[in-house]
Amino acid sequence: MRKFFCIAILFTALFALTACDNGSITGYALALGYEADDAPAAYEWPTDTTEDLPAEEPTDYYYYYYEYIEEVYEDPPEDYVPRRLIALTFDDGPSSHTLALLEAFEERGVRATFFLLGRYVTNRPQIALQTYEAGHEIGNHSYNHRDFTRLDASAIRRQINDTNSAIYNATGFTPTLLRTPYGSHNRTVIGIATEMNMPLVLWNVDPRDWFYRDAQIIYENIVNHAADGAIILLHDIREATVLGTIKAIDTLLELGYEFVTVSEMFAYREVQMEGGNIYHRGPVSIPEIDDGSDETEESEHPEENGELNERTEYQS
């Protein structure tokens, strides 16, 4: 009897692993912290990252843009006092955990940007409305988290339009910013974003909250990679992210950082965001020093130089 029981457990485990390997809705959604019955209808791994989550700390393979950039100036003006701006961004909501963030943000005078899934806005319109009325920015993160690089143009437009409609019905506001699921994009996606005049907002700091369930690790990853102009990727779908983020905010406020929305960050630096352009980080506080040069520095990101990556590896 015991032998039969062990065999049954083994087959159950093998079935579960197979489901996860095939990019199943439940397997991937649980990796992100969803309950099995609360998973978006089409959560799945990208085709070229179908292996299970690594047992140890993830490698850079999963974080194509896990970095931040410090600007160095040799002779800044003596009266130059930089503003240290950070944009916290949250994907995959709204969820019940969003409410705890909203309360903490109000107490601390923090504003953030929330990239919402249309499906969840339809199910939780009141949370979306509370987020908007609290002064936070609302962005589009697709309707049900489909990988846009696998969709044709009409399906991509439907994902964006259905989400914009859901957000407008809940808040009276139509989003102007787009963050694609996984951060994935190709020429078709960029063309549609240009056509719809929606900037593509990605990130340059990934605290890996989707992988870790430890608030302290999330806190350390945020604080250790904070910098002026940082766009930080987070997910307001689990408690560890809420706790780690709030603790990081308290630390960074003491260090002189300000928390603003993505659009506010660019507006403060008088940089116009343009539809179809890809933004991994915000502009930094640069003193106006005339070095007599008219040369334009080439962007470090190939997408911004017209060289498009057909595929990027993100987790969002």
C-alpha positions in Angstrom: 0.0 0.0 0.0 2.8 2.4 0.9 4.6 1.6 -2.3 1.4 2.4 -4.3 1.0 5.6 -2.4 4.6 6.7 -3.2 4.1 5.9 -6.9 0.9 8.0 -7.0 2.8 11.0 -5.5 5.6 10.6 -8.0 3.2 10.7 -10.9 1.4 13.7 -9.5 4.7 15.6 -9.1 5.8 14.7 -12.7 2.5 15.9 -14.0 2.9 19.2 -12.2 6.4 19.7 -13.5 5.3 19.0 -17.0 2.5 21.5 -16.7 4.9 24.2 -15.6 7.4 23.3 -18.3 4.7 23.8 -20.9 4.1 27.3 -19.7 0.8 26.5 -18.0 -1.3 29.3 -16.6 -1.2 27.9 -13.1 2.5 27.1 -13.1 3.6 30.5 -14.2 1.0 32.4 -12.2 2.1 30.7 -9.0 5.6 31.7 -9.7 4.4 35.3 -9.7 2.5 34.8 -6.5 -1.1 34.4 -7.8 -3.6 32.0 -6.4 -4.3 29.2 -8.9 -7.9 30.3 -9.4 -6.9 34.0 -9.8 -4.4 33.7 -12.6 -4.9 35.7 -15.8 -6.3 33.7 -18.6 -3.1 33.6 -20.7 -0.1 33.7 -18.3 2.7 31.7 -19.8 6.4 31.6 -20.2 8.0 33.0 -23.3 8.9 30.2 -25.7 12.6 30.5 -25.1 12.5 30.6 -21.3 10.3 27.6 -20.6 12.4 25.9 -18.0 11.4 26.0 -14.4 12.3 28.9 -12.1 15.9 28.3 -11.0 16.4 26.9 -7.6 19.2 29.3 -6.8 19.5 33.1 -7.4 18.6 33.9 -11.0 21.3 34.8 -13.4 21.4 37.8 -15.6 19.8 35.7 -18.4 16.5 36.7 -16.7 17.3 40.3 -16.3 18.4 41.9 -19.5 18.3 45.4 -18.0 19.3 44.7 -14.4 21.5 47.7 -13.9 21.5 51.4 -13.1 23.6 54.2 -14.3 25.4 57.0 -12.5 26.2 60.2 -14.3 29.6 61.8 -13.4 30.3 65.4 -13.9 33.8 66.8 -13.5 33.0 70.5 -12.8 29.3 71.0 -11.8 28.3 74.5 -10.9 28.9 75.4 -7.2 25.2 76.1 -6.6 24.1 72.9 -8.3 21.8 70.8 -6.1 20.5 67.8 -8.0 17.0 66.4 -7.4 17.2 62.6 -6.9 14.1 61.3 -8.6 12.9 57.7 -8.6 9.9 56.2 -10.4 8.4 53.1 -8.7 6.3 51.1 -11.1 4.0 48.3 -10.3 2.7 45.7 -12.8 -0.1 43.1 -12.9 -2.6 44.8 -10.6 -4.9 46.0 -9.3 -5.0 43.5 -6.5 -5.9 43.5 -2.8 -2.2 44.3 -2.0 -2.5 47.5 -3.9 -4.6 49.0 -1.2 -1.8 48.6 1.4 0.6 50.4 -0.9 -1.9 53.2 -1.5 -2.2 53.8 2.3 1.5 53.8 2.8 2.1 56.1 -0.1 -0.4 58.6 1.2 1.2 58.7 4.6 4.7 59.4 3.0 3.7 61.7 0.1 4.8 59.2 -2.5 3.5 58.9 -6.0 4.0 55.9 -8.3 3.0 54.5 -11.6 0.7 51.4 -11.9 0.6 49.4 -15.1 -2.7 47.6 -14.9 -4.1 44.5 -16.5 -7.5 45.2 -18.1 -8.9 42.0 -16.9 -8.2 42.8 -13.3 -9.5 46.4 -13.7 -12.8 45.0 -14.9 -12.9 42.7 -11.9 -11.7 45.4 -9.4 -12.7 48.8 -10.7 -12.9 50.4 -7.3 -9.2 49.7 -6.6 -8.3 51.2 -10.0 -10.4 54.3 -9.1 -8.8 54.6 -5.7 -5.3 54.4 -7.3 -6.1 57.1 -9.8 -7.9 59.4 -7.3 -4.9 59.1 -5.0 -2.8 60.9 -7.6 -0.9 58.0 -9.0 -0.3 57.4 -12.7 -2.1 54.6 -14.5 -0.5 52.8 -17.4 -1.5 50.0 -19.8 -0.1 46.5 -19.2 -2.3 44.6 -21.7 -5.6 42.9 -21.0 -4.5 39.5 -19.9 -0.7 39.5 -20.1 -0.2 38.0 -23.5 3.2 38.2 -25.1 2.8 40.9 -27.8 5.6 39.4 -29.9 3.4 36.3 -30.4 0.3 38.3 -31.5 -0.6 39.8 -34.8 -1.2 43.5 -35.2 -5.0 43.3 -34.7 -4.7 41.2 -31.5 -2.1 43.7 -30.1 -4.4 46.6 -30.8 -7.3 44.8 -29.1 -5.2 44.1 -26.0 -4.3 47.8 -25.7 -7.7 49.2 -26.6 -9.6 46.8 -24.3 -7.4 47.7 -21.4 -7.7 51.4 -22.1 -11.5 51.0 -22.2 -11.5 49.1 -18.9 -9.4 51.7 -17.2 -11.5 54.6 -18.7 -14.7 52.9 -17.5 -13.3 52.6 -14.0 -11.5 55.9 -13.7 -12.5 58.3 -16.4 -8.9 58.4 -17.5 -7.3 56.9 -20.7 -3.7 55.8 -20.2 -0.9 57.3 -22.3 1.9 55.0 -21.2 2.3 51.3 -22.3 4.4 48.6 -20.7 4.1 45.3 -22.6 4.0 42.0 -20.7 7.6 40.7 -20.1 8.8 44.0 -21.7 8.8 42.1 -25.0 8.6 44.1 -28.2 9.4 43.9 -31.9 8.9 46.2 -34.9 5.1 45.5 -35.0 4.7 46.4 -31.3 6.8 49.6 -31.7 4.8 50.5 -34.8 1.5 50.2 -33.1 2.8 52.1 -30.0 3.9 54.9 -32.4 0.5 54.9 -34.2 -1.3 55.1 -30.8 1.1 57.7 -29.5 2.0 55.6 -26.5 5.6 55.6 -25.1 6.9 52.2 -24.1 8.1 52.3 -20.5 10.4 49.5 -19.4 12.9 49.7 -16.5 16.5 49.7 -15.5 16.2 48.3 -12.0 14.6 44.9 -11.3 14.5 44.0 -7.6 13.4 40.5 -8.6 10.3 40.6 -6.4 8.6 38.2 -8.8 11.2 35.6 -7.8 11.8 36.3 -4.1 9.2 36.1 -1.4 11.4 37.7 1.2 10.7 41.4 2.0 14.2 42.0 3.2 15.8 40.8 0.0 13.4 43.0 -2.0 14.2 45.9 0.2 18.0 45.5 -0.3 17.7 45.1 -4.0 15.7 48.3 -4.3 18.0 50.4 -2.0 21.3 49.0 -3.4 20.3 49.9 -7.0 18.5 53.2 -6.3 19.8 56.2 -8.4 18.5 59.4 -9.8 16.4 58.6 -12.9 15.8 55.0 -11.9 12.6 53.3 -13.1 12.1 50.4 -10.7 10.1 47.3 -11.7 7.8 45.8 -9.0 4.6 43.8 -8.8 1.8 44.7 -6.4 0.5 41.2 -6.2 2.1 39.8 -3.0 2.7 40.9 0.5 6.5 40.6 0.5 6.7 43.3 -2.2 4.5 45.6 -0.2 6.6 45.3 2.9 10.0 45.4 1.2 8.9 48.5 -0.9 7.6 50.4 2.1 10.8 49.8 4.0 12.9 50.9 1.0 10.9 54.1 0.6 11.6 55.0 4.2 15.3 54.5 3.8 15.5 56.3 0.4 13.4 59.3 1.7 16.0 59.8 4.4 18.7 59.8 1.7 17.0 62.6 -0.1 15.2 60.8 -2.9 11.8 61.9 -4.2 9.3 59.4 -5.5 7.4 60.6 -8.6 5.4 59.1 -11.5 7.1 58.2 -14.7 5.5 61.2 -16.5 6.4 63.5 -13.7 10.1 62.4 -13.8 10.3 63.3 -17.5 8.3 66.6 -17.1 10.6 67.8 -14.2 13.6 67.3 -16.5 11.7 68.9 -19.4 12.0 65.8 -21.6 9.1 65.1 -23.9 8.1 61.4 -24.0 7.2 60.3 -27.5 4.9 57.5 -28.7 6.8 54.4 -29.8 10.0 55.4 -28.1 11.4 52.9 -25.5 12.4 54.3 -22.1 14.4 52.1 -19.8 15.2 54.9 -17.3 14.3 58.5 -16.7 16.5 61.5 -17.5 19.0 62.4 -14.7 19.6 65.7 -13.1 22.4 67.2 -15.3 23.9 70.6 -14.7 24.0 72.8 -17.7 27.7 73.0 -18.7 28.6 74.2 -22.1 31.6 72.2 -23.3 31.4 73.8 -26.8 30.6 70.4 -28.4 27.5 69.9 -30.6 28.2 66.1 -30.9 25.2 63.9 -30.0 26.1 60.9 -27.9 24.9 57.6 -29.2 22.4 55.9 -26.9 23.6 52.8 -25.1 20.3 51.1 -25.9 20.2 49.7 -29.4 16.4 50.3 -29.6 17.0 54.0 -29.2 19.5 53.9 -32.1 17.1 52.3 -34.4 18.5 48.8 -33.9 15.5 46.8 -32.6 15.9 43.6 -30.6 13.4 41.1 -31.9 13.3 39.5 -28.5 14.2 40.5 -24.9 14.1 38.5 -21.8 12.1 40.1 -19.1 9.9 39.0 -16.2 6.9 41.4 -15.8 
